[in-house]
């Protein structure tokens, strides 16, 4: 069923339809945040915050650091105190459910060198966020919340 799962008639094992966990980061440096442009489907060419799927058994922060290293070539500082949002949404043509765990992070070392599934990555300011074509609205909100945490300039927006 769409809410439960299915059972193998031969061995009796059950599989459940759960949201797959993803991790993403609004990487903030002063008044700027990193935005990635997706290189592949789904949502090819649209903006998002960098991140990706966790591997089985992988702790969320380890997975986030790994994804950022793979996609952007930089090291980040992030902790569970930097957790901003957990958003369930559908992903891809099949409408598979994911649970996106969004964090605020800061760059530690390295220069942005888009690789893997990132077509482009760049630093943008708060005022530029609404002008981008976002893959998922919650990524734009993550970037806004993360930037508001560094400045009083945007309070009340």
C-alpha positions, -999 to 999 in steps of 0.1 A, spaced: 0 0 0 11 36 -4 13 41 34 25 8 46 47 -16 27 47 -50 11 55 -85 23 74 -112 4 50 -141 0 79 -166 0 100 -155 31 76 -132 49 100 -102 50 83 -68 51 95 -37 33 81 -3 44 76 28 23 97 53 43 111 87 34 148 84 24 170 108 44 188 136 27 211 163 41 217 198 29 235 229 41 232 266 38 269 274 39 272 309 52 303 332 51 294 367 64 266 380 43 269 354 16 255 318 11 265 291 -13 239 282 -40 244 252 -62 229 247 -97 218 211 -103 236 193 -132 212 164 -135 175 155 -132 154 159 -112 152 197 -114 183 200 -137 194 236 -140 176 248 -109 191 262 -77 194 243 -45 215 242 -13 242 216 -17 239 181 -2 225 147 -10 213 113 2 227 96 32 243 61 28 228 33 49 239 37 85 258 70 78 254 96 105 238 128 91 267 152 98 292 128 84 271 124 53 267 162 50 304 168 52 310 140 26 284 154 2 298 189 5 334 176 -1 323 156 -31 301 184 -47 320 215 -39 356 205 -28 354 223 5 354 214 42 326 227 64 320 233 101 286 220 112 270 205 143 235 194 154 231 229 170 231 241 134 199 221 125 174 244 108 146 223 93 133 189 85 111 189 54 94 159 38 89 162 0 87 141 -32 118 137 -54 120 126 -90 95 114 -115 84 85 -94 74 108 -66 96 90 -40 94 106 -6 126 120 10 131 138 43 155 167 38 175 177 69 187 212 65 217 227 84 235 260 86 272 255 81 303 276 76 333 270 53 365 258 69 389 253 40 390 250 2 377 269 -28 344 262 -45 351 237 -73 318 223 -85 320 186 -92 298 155 -91 262 165 -97 267 203 -94 268 223 -127 277 255 -109 281 269 -74 284 305 -63 281 328 -34 250 349 -33 235 375 -10 201 375 7 187 400 -18 196 376 -47 178 345 -32 143 353 -46 156 359 -81 169 323 -84 149 295 -99 148 271 -70 143 233 -73 126 232 -39 112 262 -20 124 249 14 160 252 2 154 289 -5 139 292 30 169 274 45 193 299 29 172 328 41 170 315 77 207 308 77 216 343 65 192 360 89 211 343 117 242 363 107 226 398 104 199 419 119 194 436 86 167 411 74 147 407 107 110 409 100 111 399 64 
